[in-house]
């Protein structure tokens, strides 16, 4: 006779007793487990690739910044990226902007809505002028002898 265990270990264990579970359910559980192990392995591999790429990017940007500064040039280098390890924002250089350590809105990827606000404001002014001028605009567009 099978029985349900009284103790459950939620920590890492070398084996898990599945003897109390029917064969069909055990097979499904093992298949699900193997798929999750593959998913975790793929995620870990992607994070390592992204980490190595970030390391290479940092080395390249650092070398370029140093070379430019040694040649007597002022330099600010910025870089942002979103990867499996998160969002990385980099600013390097010997300028005042680089020393602040703060990226501009466009460097962080924020959209500048100012042109849209200006365009919307101009459109609103045209519509208000047309409504206030009411009949003048309609008669100017339609002419004196036209009927709508």
N, C-alpha and C positions, 0 to 999 in steps of 0.2 A: 504494500500500500504506500502510495506517495504522499508526502506532506509538504505544506508550505513552510519555507524556512522562517524562523523567528527572528533572525538577524539579517540585515542587509548592509553590505559594505559599499558605500558610495565613493570610496577612494579608489585609486588605481589598484587593480588586482590582476594577477597573472592569468587567472581563469574565472569564469562565471559559470555557476551551476545552472544549466538549462534543462535538467532531467525532468522536471515537473511540468514541462510545456510540451504539448503535442508536437509530433514531428513536423507537420505542415507549418505550424506557427514558428517553430524553431528555424526552419529553413528560410522563412520570410524575414525573421529577425536578423539572421546572419547575413542575408542579402542586403537588408537595409543598413546594417552595421558596416559591411564592406563598402557600400556606396558612400557612406559618411566618411569613412577613413580615406577614401579616394578624394572626396571633396576637400577634406582638411589638408591632405598632402598637396593637392593642386593649389590651394590658397597659400600654403606655406611657401611653395615654390614661387608663386607669383610675387609674394612679398619679398622674397630674397632677390628676385630679379629686379624689382622696383628699388630695393635698398641699394643694390650694387649700381644701378643706373644713377641713383641720387648721389652716391659717393663719387662716381666718375664725373657727374655734372659739377659738383662742388669743387673737385680738384681742378677741373678745366676752368671754371669761372675764377677760382682763386689764382691760378697761374696767370690767366689773362689780366686780372686786376693788378697783380704784382708787376708784371712786365710793363704795363702801361704807366704805373706809378714810378717805376725805376727809370723810365724814359722821360720823366718830368711832366707827364700828361695828367690832367685831372680826369678821373674816371668814376662813373657810377654804373654798376651792372645790377640789373634786377632780373629775377626769374621766379615764376610761380608755376606750380604743377599740382595736379590732383592725381594720386595713385592709390593703390590698395593700402598703402601705409598712412594715407591721409593727405592733407593739403600742406604743401611746403612753400613758403615764401622766403626768398633770398634777396638780400640787398648787400652789395659789397662796393667798396670804393674809398676814395680819399677826398670826396667832396662833402660839402655841408649836408646835402640831401642824404648821402650814404651814412654820414655820422648820426643823423637822427634815427636811422633804423626803421623809418616808416615809409611804406609804399604809398604811392598816390592811388586814387580811386581806380583809374584805368589800369594801373599795374596789378591791382588786386582782382581785376576782372569785373568790377562794378560797372554797370551801364550808366552813361551820363544822359540823364533825361532832359537836360536844359534845352536842347534844340526842339524837342517835342513840345515842351511847355511854351516856348516862344511861338512856334507854329500854331499851337492851339489858341494862344492869346490873340494872334493876328487874325485867325479865322473867326474868333468870337467878335473881334472889333468889326470885321467886315459884315458879319451877320447883324450885329446891333445897328450899324450904320444903315444897312439895307432896310431893317424894320422901322427905324426912326424916320428914314426918308420915304418909307412906304410907297406912296403913289408916284413919287418922282422917279424911282428906280423902275417901277413897272411900266410907266408910260414911256420912259426913255428906251427901255428894251423892246417894247411892243410897238411903239410908234403911235401917232394920233389916230390912224384909220383902222387899226387892227383890233379885232374882237377875239376874246378867248372863249 
